[in-house]
């Protein structure tokens, strides 16, 4: 069984080849991270907060679970 969100978000066919693009899971996690940074809670520190990445993927995983209900 394929993991949730491993299908491609922006798959496209060019003239001679198939381009897969980002996975849906990665794309959702990127958007979640952008929202968390925009909130200002995590953006205050210059150094990357490891909790931010983990939380972004947790949000993506939950959204993908809800999509498949």
C-alpha distance (Angstrom), angle and dihedral (degrees) to the residues before:
residue distance angle dihedral
X1 . . .
X2 3.79 . .
X3 3.80 118.0 .
X4 3.78 116.8 -108.3
X5 3.77 113.1 -89.7
X6 3.79 97.5 14.6
X7 3.80 91.7 116.9
X8 3.78 113.6 94.8
X9 3.79 124.0 -91.5
X10 3.80 97.6 -155.3
X11 3.76 107.0 23.4
X12 3.78 112.6 166.6
X13 3.75 139.1 174.0
X14 3.78 116.5 -132.7
X15 3.77 124.1 -168.3
X16 3.80 94.4 -80.5
X17 3.79 108.9 8.9
X18 3.78 146.6 37.0
X19 3.80 115.4 -115.5
X20 3.77 115.6 -158.2
X21 3.81 104.2 -168.4
X22 3.79 124.8 -175.1
X23 3.78 123.3 -16.6
X24 3.80 115.1 -109.5
X25 3.82 89.2 -117.7
X26 3.80 93.5 54.6
X27 3.81 92.6 44.6
X28 3.82 92.4 51.2
X29 3.82 90.8 46.4
X30 3.81 90.2 51.8
X31 3.81 90.8 51.2
X32 3.82 91.0 46.9
X33 3.81 90.5 50.6
X34 3.80 90.6 49.5
X35 3.80 89.9 52.9
X36 3.79 93.1 47.5
X37 3.80 91.2 50.0
X38 3.81 91.4 47.2
X39 3.81 89.6 53.8
X40 3.80 88.5 67.0
X41 3.80 95.0 -131.8
X42 3.81 94.2 105.6
X43 3.80 98.6 23.6
X44 3.81 94.5 72.4
X45 3.81 93.6 80.5
X46 3.80 119.1 67.6
X47 3.82 92.9 -151.4
X48 3.80 116.8 77.8
X49 3.77 112.4 -98.8
X50 3.85 109.8 -137.6
X51 3.80 90.1 -150.4
X52 3.81 88.9 64.8
X53 3.81 94.0 63.5
X54 3.79 93.2 45.2
X55 3.79 92.5 48.3
X56 3.81 91.8 47.7
X57 3.81 91.7 56.0
X58 3.82 91.8 44.2
X59 3.81 88.6 55.4
X60 3.82 90.8 47.6
X61 3.81 92.5 48.9
X62 3.80 92.4 49.7
X63 3.80 92.1 48.8
X64 3.81 91.0 50.1
X65 3.82 90.7 49.7
X66 3.81 90.0 52.1
X67 3.81 90.4 48.6
X68 3.81 90.4 57.0
X69 3.82 97.7 49.4
